[in-house]
Amino acid sequence: MAEGDTIHRLARRIAEAMAGEPVAVRAPSPRGAAAGLARLDGGRLTRAEARGKHLLLWFEAGGEELVLHSHLAMSGSWHIHRPGDRWRYRPDSAWAVLSTATAEAVQWNGPTLRVLRPAELSRDPRLAALGPDILDPAFDVDAGAKALRRRGDRELGEALLDQTAIAGIGNIYKSEGCFRARVNPWRRLGDLSDEELAAVVAATRELMLAGAGSGRMPKQVYRRAGRPCPRCRTRLRSRGQGDDARTTYWCPHCQPG
């Protein structure tokens, strides 16, 4: 699943490649046509925005402001190419193709692709329920820790994925942030001090800011179960956590329960 740093980086790249230029929009796949993409054809991209894991592309098209809303979940992806480059997947399976004279942004799959007016976007319950974006320049670590605290007696790793508390954190940074802060992701929120919660939020934000800038995700514990911990050489562990059984990775020595 694309995490918040990926979406922020994607928004920045699309804006740099296309903002202000006339955009030809087409939908090779019937799924993209059903999203109403034809309404954007010939418009101009005015800005690209990330809200947690949601990508919002703002257009002036046909005399009105419209927003292309995309959420990639587990299966979706966007790729940016130069015209004439070979695409990663079959061209006729692309859901959306945004083209200018110098760049193409192509989207495949994912649960959400739709064109909305700003008023419709503002009424969307899922977007309205999002907590503060952890990569927002104005994000406050202590406020983020308090938002987690309000999630009752859930396990820390599960609470970090709650987008209504803090938006943007996914499974990779859940595990890596807890490891960086040396806090066990299986501990209950009620058993953690304010300082421990703030340390996890701060570590996670630091890692995600680095990822948003470099495009590289941390690889200290994620998908490294059974390998030695990079700090203490204890074997790393993993198991499913929460109702969705998302796999959590941790070091039982560096992050005692």
N, C-alpha and C positions, 0 to 999 in steps of 0.2 A: 504494500500500500504506500502511495506517495504521502510523505509526511510534510509538515508545514514548511520546512526549509526548502524542499523541492518545489512547492507551489510558489513560494516567494521568489525563488530563483527563476522559475518559469515565467512568472509575471514580468519580472525585470527584463528577461531576454526577449519576450514578445514585444514589450513596449519599445525596447531599443531597436528592434528590427522593423517595426511596423507603425509606430505611432505617427499620426498625421498624414499617412499615405493612403491613397485610395486602395481599398481592399476588395478583391474579387473573392466571393464566398461560394463554395459549392459543397454538396453532400453526396458523395458517391454511394454511400450506404443508405438504404431506406430509413434506418434509425436516425441518421442525421437530418434527412428531409423532414421527418416527423417533428423534429425539434424547432422548426420554423426558421432555419438558417437563411432561406431565401430573402427574408426581411432585411438582412445585413448586407446583401450583395451591393457593391459599389459605395458603401459607406466608408467612413474614416474612423480608425481606432483612436480614441481620445486618451484612454489610460487603461492600464491593466492593474488589477488589485488582487491580493491574496487575503482571505479571511480564514485563518486556520488552514484547513485542507481544501477550501473552496477557492476556485479561480473565477474571477469576474472580469470580463473584457467589455469595456464601455465603448459604444459606437455612437456616432452621429450618422443616421441613415434614413433616407426617405423623409427628411424634415423633422425627425424626432430622435430622442435619445433612447437607446436600447442597450440591453446588457445580455451578453452570452455567459450563462452560468454553467460551469463544469465542475463535477466532482468525480475523481478517478477511482476511489475505493481501491479494491484489490487488483482489478483487471485493466484499468484505463491507463492511457499514456498520451502525452503530447510530444511531438518531435519537431524541431525547427531545422529547415534545410535551405540551401541555396536552390534557386530554380534549376531543374535538370538533374539534381542529385537523385540517387536511387533511394527509395524509401525502404524502411525496415520490413513493412508488411505489404500485403497485396493492395494496390491502389484502389481497387473497387470495394474494399472493405473499410475504407476510412470513413469515419462518421462526419468529420468536418475538415475542410481544406480552406485555409485563409491565405491568400496570395497577394503579394505586391510585386513590383518590378524586381526587387532584390531578395525577397525571402518568402518562404512558405512555412506556415505552422499547421501541422497535421495532427488530428486527434483520432484515437481508436478506443472504443469500448468505454466501460465505466457505467455507473448507474444513473448519472445525471448529465444531461446536455439539453439546454433549453434557452430560448430567447424570451426575455421579459422586459416589460417597461419598469422604470425605477420604482413606481408605486407598487407594482406587483412584487418586486424584490423586497421592498421594505415590509411587506405583509407576510413574507415567507416565514413560517413558524420555526423551521430548522435553523435558518440564519439568525433569526431574532433570539434564539435560545443559546447561541454561542457565547462562551465566556471570552474574556480578553485574549487576544492573540499573543502568544508568548514571544513572538518576534516583532511586535509593535514597538517602535522606539519609546513609546510612553508606558510600556508594560512595567508594573510595579511588582517586584518579587514578593514582598510581604503580603500584598493584596492577593497574589496568586496562592500563597500558602494558606491564607484565610479561606479562600474559595475551596481549596481541597478539604480543609478542616470541616467545612459545612456539609461534606458528603457522608457524614455519619460515621459508622464504624467499619467502613470498607477497607480492604487491603490496599496498601499504597499503590502497588502496580496497577490495580484495576482502576483506582481513582484517577491516576494520571492520564488514562485514556478517555476520561469523561470530558467530552468537548464542551459541555455546558459549564464546566469549572474553568478549564484553561484550554483554549483552542490551539490546535496545531501539533500536539504531541502524539506520536504513533508508537508502535511496538518497539522499534529500534531505540528511539531516544528514551522511552520508558526504562528499558533495561540499562542503557548506557548512562543515563543521568543518575540513577540510583547507585550504580557502581562507582561513578566519579565521586559521589557524595559519601560513599561507604555506608549506605543505609539499605537495610534488607527490604526488598519490595514486597515481602509477604507480611510485614508488620502491619497491624491495624492502625488506622489514623489516630484513634484515641490513645494509642500507646506511644505515639511520637511527640516529641517536644516541638514547640514552635520553631526553635532553631534548626532542628533536623528537617522539618518540612521546608523551611526556607532554603536550606542548603541543597536539597534535592531540586527545588524549582530553579535556583540560581545555577546549579551545575547543568541542568537540562537546557536552560536558556543559553548558557555559554557554548555548549556543544552545538546547538542548533544554529546559533549565529555564525559559528565557524563553518558549519555545513552549508548555510545559505550563501556564504561568500566564496567557498572553495569548490563546492559540488562534491566534496568527499564526506562520507559518513564515518563515524567512529566505529572501530572494530575491536574493541577491547573484550567484550563478552558476547555480543549478539551472534547467534549461530555458532558458538564456539564451545558448546557443551562437551564435556569430556576432555577438553584440552586444559593445559595448565594456566592458572590465573597469571596475567602479566605482571602482577605485583608480588604474589606470595607463592606461586606455583601449585597451589591447591587446585584440584580438578573442578572446573566450572560445572554448574548444574543447570538444568532447565526442566520446566513442566508447564502445562497449561494453567492459566489463571483467569478467574472471572467467568461470567455466564457464557462468554464467547470462546473460552479456553484459549485465549491468545498466549503464545509461548513466552514465558519470562525466563531470562538468563541472569545468573548471579553467582557470586563466589561465597560459599558458606563460611569461609574464614574471614575475609575482608568485610563481609556484610553479615555479621552474626544476627540470628533471629531473636 
